[in-house]
Amino acid sequence: MEAESSASNACDYSHNVTFFYDLVGKKISVEWSPRDFVVMGLGLTVCLVVVLANLMVMVAIFMNRRFHFPIYYLLGNMAAADLFAGVAYANMMLNTGPWTRMLTKEQWYIRGALVDISLTASVANLLAVAVERHQTIITMQLHSNMTKRRVVLLIVCIWAAAIVMGLVPSMFWNCECDLKDCSTVAPLYSRRFLIFWAVLNLLTFFIMVAMYARIFIYVRYQSRYASRHSSAIGQDQTVVNLMKTISMVLGAFVICWTPGLMTLLLDGLLGKDGAANSFEKYCLVIAECNSLVNPIIYSLRDDEMRRTFKWILCGLCWRGAAQKRKPSPAEIDSPLPEEALVSVQKSEDQTSRKPQDDDDDDDDSWTVPGV
């Protein structure tokens, strides 16, 4: 009995990924089925939309000076975390199914670490936003007095903590030295680490929900008194609208990620008896959708953000149309006779001496009010 226990606790790093999957009874597909191709195609499409949508949020915050405040910098960092999540999910889908057998342990750990980093960064961002809102709302201000240097330092700390949490399983908290502790959802992960990670995130969720509930109640209470003064109505309404937007972001995050965290907690506590493998993929899809929800919330709730989105999209369409209307001379193939070529060159020389009136008119016409 002691020999079996010591054998199971011995650190044998020669095992490959397939060994751990067989150990916990998690099957790896041998061939790609039509269903797998459909799931991968839809998943990669969603990942592409997630990356583009959150990239547009980041560009909007960068280009519009009205968003150059701490709260929007943190929301932009949250968009960066969602963009990173889209890349992480795409990497997971490109290294799943029959391809799992070809992964080395290092590649498998990297695949899981990317998802862990994206979740930790999102949770830390939401917590930072909660603290920032608590600091400003209690004083009934729209934006905090936090300097840009502190915001940058806070963002760096968020990503540093996320990277550390992503590296913990591969560095030391795995089941390679304790095979009985292997997870069925993530076969190389320790079940104790999954319990710790899930409980930590769930507690953070509850803290943030309680904090936002307190802030929201305080805002409503103060707004009743502030509404008596007409000069404060506009700012109070802006504060309330911003709080509603952030609350919707937090609510969407909790709804999308709680099933996945509960699945990890169930797997950590019960192991094979929890049958977490039967619905882990559905929880992953729900969690992936969260990275697409935030840009939709911003566009529906924030008029300024919506106008900036339109400005960016219309600008891209306008540039594409301008390039189609004005092809460069180098792109024009000319099977013309020699005389025609000479006349074309003369006309180009004449137009080059004239001022660029057409381009100036186009530039002047491209203005969007309110941005």
N, C-alpha and C positions, 0 to 999 in steps of 0.2 A: 504493500500500500504506500509506504513511504517512498519506495523506488519509483512508483508511477507518478507520485506528486512531484518528486524532484525532477523527473523527466519532463513533466509538463511545464515546470517553471524554469527549465534550462533555456538559456538564450541561444537559439540556433538561427543564425541569420542566413542560412543557406536555402531556406524555403522560398519558393516563388509565390506569385499572387494566386495562381490556381490552387495551390495547396491550402491556403486559408479559405478560399471559397468552398472547396470540398469539405473542409473541416466543419464549417458552420452550416453546410447543406444549401448554400446558395448556388443555383445553377447558372452557368455561363452558356449562352446560346452558341451552338456550333455553326449554324448557317443563318444568314439574313433572311427573314421572312418579309412578305409584302407589307405586313403591319409595321415591322421595324423601319422600313424605308419611309412609310407615310409619317410615322412618329418623328423620325429624324428630320424629314423635310419640313414639317410644320414647326418643329422645335427650332431648327436653324433659322427659319423665317422669322419667328418671334424674336429670337436673339438679335437678328439684324435690325428689326424694328426697334427693339429696346436700345441698342447702341445708338442708332440714328436719333431717336426721340430724346434721349438724355444728352446726347451731344448738342442737340439744338437748345436744350435748356441751359447748358453751360455757355454756349455762344451768346445766347440772349442776355444772360447775367453779365457776361464780359462786355458786350457792346452797349447796353443801355446803362447810362450813368445813374439812372434812378434806382438801379438795383445794387449800387456800390455801397452796401451797408452790411454789417456783420451777419444779420439774419439771412440775407440772400447769399452771402459767401458760404454760409453753412448749408443752405439748401443747394447751392451749386456743388458743394462737396458731396452732398447726398446723391446728386445726379451722377457724380463721378463714381460713387460706390455702386449705383444701379448699372452704370455703363460697364463697370468692372464685373458685375454679376452676369451681365449678358455675355461677356467674353468667357467667363468661367463656365457658364452653362453650355456654351457652344463647344468649348474644349472638352467638357464631360461627354457631350453627345458624339463627338468625333473620336472618343476613346472608350466607347461602351460596347455592349453586345459581344459578338465574337472577337472584336479587337481587344477586349479586356485580357484575353489570354496572352497577347503579345506585349503587354505592359510589364516593365520592370517595377520593382517595389518603389523606386524613386519616382518614376512617372506616375504611379498610382497615388503616392502621397501628394505629389504636386497637384494632381487632379482634384483631390479632396481639399487641399489647402486653399485653392483659389476660391472655392465656395465658402469655406470658413472665413476667409479674409473679407469677402464681400458682405457676409452677414454681420460680422463683428463691426466693420466700418459703418454699416447702416445703423446698427443699434447705438454705437457710440455717437454718431451724428445726431440721431434723434435725442439722445440724452443731452448733448451739447446745446441743441436747439431749445430743449425744455429749460435748461438752466438760463440760457440767454433770454428767453421769453419771461421767465420768472423774475429776472433782474429788471427788465424793462416794464413789464405790465404792473408790477407792484407800485411803481412810481408813475404809472399811466403815461409812459412815453411810447413813441412809435418805434424808435431805434435806440439801441444801447450806445454807451459811450466807449465801448471797447475799441482799442486802436487796431489798425491793420496788422501790426506786428504781433499782437496777442492772438488775433484771429488766425494768422499763419502758423503761429506756434501751436495753437489748439488743433488745427488741421493736421499738422505734422505728428502730434501726439496721438491723434485718432488713428492714423494709418500705421504708426509704429506699434500701437497696441493690437491692431488688427493683424499685422504681419506676425507678431509674436504668438497670438492665439492660433494662427494658421500653421505655424511651425511646431507647436507643442506636440501634436501627435507623432509627427515624423522624427522628432528629436529624441523624445524619451517616453512619452505617455502613449504607448501602443501595447499590443498583446503579443509581440514576438517573444517575450520572455515569460508569458503566462497564457498559454493557448486556451485555457478554460475561460479566460476573460474576453475572448474575441466577440465582436459584435456581429449580428446577422445582417444588419443593414450595410455597415462598412466593415468588412471582415478583418481588416488589419488594425482597426481602432479598438481601444480598450473600452469596455462597457462602462467602466467607472468614469472615464473621460467624457463619454456621451452624457452620463447623468449630471456631471459637473457643468458641462457646457449648456445643456438644456435648462437646468435649474437656474443658472446664472442669467441666461437670457430671459427666461420667464419672469424672474424676480425684477429684472430691469424693466420689462414691459409693465408690470404692475406698478412699479414706482413711477414711471412716466405717466401712466394713465391717471394715477392719483394726483400727480403734480398738475397735469393739464386740467383735471376736474376742478382742483382748487383755484387755479388761475382763471378758468372760465367763470366760475361762480363769483370770484372777486371782480372780474371785469363787468359782469352784469349788474352787480351791486353798485359799483362805482358809476356805471353809465347812467343809472337812474338819477343820481345827483348831478352828474355833469350835463345831462340833457336840459337842465334848467338854463344853462348858459349857451346861447346860440353859437358863440365863438368856438366852443369846444366840441360841438356835435360832429363836425367833419372828421376831426382827428380821432375821436372816440369810435366813430363808425369804422374808420380804417383799421384801428386796432382790433376791433371785434371781427372784421372780415379776415384779417390776417390770422387771427387765432383760430377761426373756423377752418381756414385752409390747412393750417398746420395740424389741427385736430383730425381732419380728414386723412391727411398723410399718415399720421400715427395710427388711426383706426384701420386703414387699409393694410399697413404693415403688420399690425397685430393679427388681423384676420387671415392674412396670407401666410404668415410664418408660424402661427401657433399650432396648426395641425402637424407641420413637419417637426417642430420641437417636441410635441407630445409623442410623436412616433419614435423619436430618438430616446425620449425618456422611458417609453414603454419597452423599447428594445434593451435599454441599459438595465432596467429593473428585472425583466422577465426572460430576456434572451430568446431562445427558440420558442418558448411557450407563448411569447407575445405575438408571434406571427406578423411582425412588422413588415416583412418583405412583401406581403400581399397588397399593401396599399402605399408603400413608400414612393412609388413613381407618381401617383396622383398628388401626393403632398409636394413633391418636387415641382410638378407643373404649376400648382397653385402658388408656390413660392416664387417661381419664375415670373408669373404674371404680375407680381408686385412691382417689379422693376419697370413695368410698362404703365402702371397705374398713376404714378406720381406726375409724369408729364401731362397726362389727361386731366388730373386734378388742377394743375397749374393753369392750363389753358381754359378750363371751365370757370375757375374761381377768381383768377387775377386778370382784370381787363388789360392792365399794362403789359403783362406777360403775353397775353393773347395778341395784342397789337405788335409786340416785338417778334413773335413767331411769324405773323403775316408779313412783317417787314423783311425778315430773313428769307422766307419762301418766295415772296414776290421778287426780291433782289436776285435770287438764283435763277428764277424764270426769265427775268428781264435780261440778265447777262447772257443766258443761253439764246434768247431771241436775237440779241444784238450780234452775237457771233454768227448766227445764221444769216442775218441780213448783210453783214459786212465780211465776206470771206477775204482772207489775205491774198495778195497777188501771187505769193509763192505757191499757193495751193491751186492756182488755176492752170490747168494744162492747156497749152496753146498750140494746136495743130494749124495755126493761121499762116498765110503766106507771109513772106518777109516784109512786105510793105505794111501789112496790117500790124505786125509786131512793132514796127517803127512808130506808127501812129499811136499805139497803145502806150509805148514808153514815153512819147511826148506828152500825152494827156496826163500820165502819172506825174511827170515832172512839173506840170502846171498846177496840178492839185496839191502837190507837196508844198508849193510856195504860199498857198492860201491858208488862212487860219482855220483851225478845226471847229467850224461853226456848228456842224452837225453833232459832233461829240459834246460840245458845250451845251447845246439844246437838250440832248438826251440827259446829260448830268443834271441840268437844272430842273428837268421835269420829274426826276426821281426824288420825290420828297414824300414823307409819310407824316401826317400830323400826329402829335402826341408822343413821338419817340425822340 
